[in-house]
Amino acid sequence: MGMQSADIWEELEGILGDSGSSWSAFLWEWLPYFVIGALVLSLVTLILAIVAVRQIEILKRRLDSQRSSIVQPAQAPLSAIPAPPVVPLSATQPAVMPTMPSPPPAQPIASSPFQPPIQPPAPEQATGAFCRQCGQTLRPGLAFCPNCGTAT
C-alpha cells in the first residue's frame, strides 16, 4: 500500500550512501534540524502573510469610514442646469476669435557701449552766472558771453 517510515529511511539511506561515511553521518545527524528549520520558516511566512492581510483589511475599513464621513456637496441633476442658448452663425458674420494683443516690436540692441542721454543745458541764473564754455562771469541781461561768444 504505502511506504512505512522505516522503508523511507532505508530508501534515503540508499540514496545518500553508506551510513559509515562522514557525509551521510552528517546528513543523518542534521536532517531533523533542516526539516524543523524549513517548517519554522514556512510557519513564520504564513503568520506574516496572515498579519499583512489583516492589516490591509483594517486600513480598508478605516478608509471606508473616512470616505463616508466626508460630506459630499449637494449636486443638482444635469437636467436642472439650463443649457446655454445656441446662436447660429449667419453666412454674413464671420466667426471672430479673440486674440491677444501683439507685443511691441523689439528694439534693436546697440552694439556701442551705454551712453547717457544728452540733456539740454539748464537756463542759468541772471545774477552771478558763469559762461558754460569758458567760465567767464556774466553780467545780467547779456545774451552772449563777451569772452568767447557762447549764447547764455
C-alpha positions as CSV (number, residue, x, y, z in Angstrom):
1,M,0.0,0.0,0.0
2,G,2.1,2.9,1.2
3,M,5.7,3.1,2.3
4,Q,6.3,2.7,6.0
5,S,8.6,5.2,7.8
6,A,11.3,2.6,8.1
7,D,11.1,1.9,4.4
8,I,11.5,5.7,3.7
9,W,14.6,5.9,6.0
10,E,16.1,2.8,4.2
11,E,15.3,4.4,0.9
12,L,17.0,7.7,2.0
13,E,20.0,5.7,3.3
14,G,20.3,4.0,-0.1
15,I,20.2,7.3,-1.9
16,L,22.6,9.1,0.5
17,G,25.1,6.3,0.6
18,D,26.7,4.2,3.3
19,S,25.9,5.3,6.8
20,G,29.5,4.8,7.7
21,S,30.7,7.7,5.5
22,S,31.2,11.1,7.1
23,W,28.8,12.8,4.7
24,S,25.9,10.5,5.3
25,A,26.6,10.7,9.1
26,F,26.5,14.5,8.9
27,L,23.2,14.4,6.9
28,W,21.6,11.8,9.3
29,E,22.6,13.9,12.3
30,W,21.4,17.2,10.9
31,L,18.4,16.2,8.8
32,P,15.8,16.6,11.6
33,Y,17.2,20.2,12.2
34,F,16.9,21.0,8.5
35,V,13.3,19.8,8.4
36,I,12.4,21.6,11.6
37,G,14.0,24.8,10.2
38,A,12.1,24.6,7.0
39,L,8.8,24.0,8.9
40,V,9.5,27.0,11.2
41,L,10.4,29.2,8.2
42,S,7.1,28.2,6.5
43,L,5.2,28.8,9.6
44,V,6.7,32.3,10.1
45,T,6.0,33.2,6.4
46,L,2.4,32.0,6.9
47,I,1.9,34.1,10.0
48,L,3.4,37.2,8.4
49,A,1.1,36.8,5.4
50,I,-2.0,36.5,7.7
51,V,-0.9,39.6,9.7
52,A,-0.4,41.6,6.4
53,V,-3.8,40.6,5.1
54,R,-5.5,41.6,8.4
55,Q,-3.6,45.0,8.4
56,I,-4.8,45.6,4.9
57,E,-8.4,44.8,5.9
58,I,-8.1,47.2,8.9
59,L,-6.8,50.0,6.6
60,K,-9.6,49.4,4.1
61,R,-12.2,49.7,6.9
62,R,-10.6,53.0,8.2
63,L,-10.5,54.4,4.7
64,D,-14.2,53.5,4.0
65,S,-15.2,55.1,7.3
66,Q,-13.3,58.3,6.5
67,R,-14.9,58.4,3.0
68,S,-18.3,58.0,4.4
69,S,-17.7,60.8,6.9
70,I,-16.8,63.3,4.2
71,V,-19.9,65.4,3.4
72,Q,-20.5,65.5,-0.3
73,P,-21.8,68.8,-1.6
74,A,-25.3,68.7,-3.0
75,Q,-25.2,68.5,-6.7
76,A,-28.1,69.4,-8.9
77,P,-29.0,66.9,-11.5
78,L,-27.8,67.7,-15.0
79,S,-31.3,68.2,-16.3
80,A,-31.8,71.1,-13.8
81,I,-28.8,73.0,-15.3
82,P,-30.0,75.2,-18.1
83,A,-28.1,74.8,-21.4
84,P,-26.6,77.9,-22.9
85,P,-28.6,79.3,-25.9
86,V,-27.4,78.2,-29.3
87,V,-26.9,81.1,-31.6
88,P,-26.4,80.2,-35.3
89,L,-23.7,82.0,-37.2
90,S,-25.0,83.6,-40.4
91,A,-23.1,83.5,-43.6
92,T,-22.5,87.2,-43.4
93,Q,-21.0,87.1,-40.0
94,P,-17.5,85.6,-40.0
95,A,-16.5,83.9,-36.7
96,V,-14.1,86.1,-34.9
97,M,-11.7,84.5,-32.4
98,P,-10.5,86.7,-29.6
99,T,-6.7,87.3,-29.8
100,M,-4.1,88.6,-27.6
101,P,-2.6,91.9,-28.5
102,S,0.7,91.6,-30.2
103,P,3.7,92.7,-28.3
104,P,5.5,95.9,-29.4
105,P,8.3,95.4,-31.9
106,A,11.7,94.6,-30.3
107,Q,14.2,97.4,-30.2
108,P,17.5,96.7,-31.8
109,I,20.3,96.2,-29.4
110,A,23.0,98.9,-29.7
111,S,26.5,97.5,-30.3
112,S,28.1,100.5,-28.8
113,P,28.6,100.9,-25.0
114,F,26.0,102.6,-23.0
115,Q,26.0,106.4,-23.3
116,P,23.7,108.5,-21.1
117,P,21.2,110.7,-22.9
118,I,22.2,114.2,-23.7
119,Q,20.2,116.6,-21.6
120,P,19.7,120.2,-22.7
121,P,21.5,122.7,-20.5
122,A,19.6,124.3,-17.7
123,P,19.0,128.0,-18.1
124,E,21.4,129.9,-16.0
125,Q,20.6,132.5,-13.3
126,A,21.0,136.1,-14.3
127,T,22.9,137.1,-11.2
128,G,26.3,135.6,-10.6
129,A,26.1,133.4,-13.7
130,F,29.1,132.0,-15.5
131,C,29.7,131.0,-19.1
132,R,29.4,127.3,-19.5
133,Q,32.1,127.3,-22.2
134,C,34.9,129.4,-20.8
135,G,33.8,130.1,-17.2
136,Q,33.7,133.9,-17.6
137,T,31.5,135.8,-15.1
138,L,28.4,137.1,-16.9
139,R,26.5,140.3,-16.2
140,P,22.7,140.1,-16.0
141,G,20.9,140.7,-19.3
142,L,23.7,139.5,-21.7
143,A,22.7,137.2,-24.4
144,F,26.2,136.1,-25.4
145,C,29.5,135.7,-23.4
146,P,31.7,138.7,-24.0
147,N,34.8,136.5,-23.9
148,C,34.0,133.5,-26.2
149,G,30.6,134.4,-27.7
150,T,28.6,131.4,-26.4
151,A,24.9,132.0,-26.1
152,T,23.8,132.3,-22.5
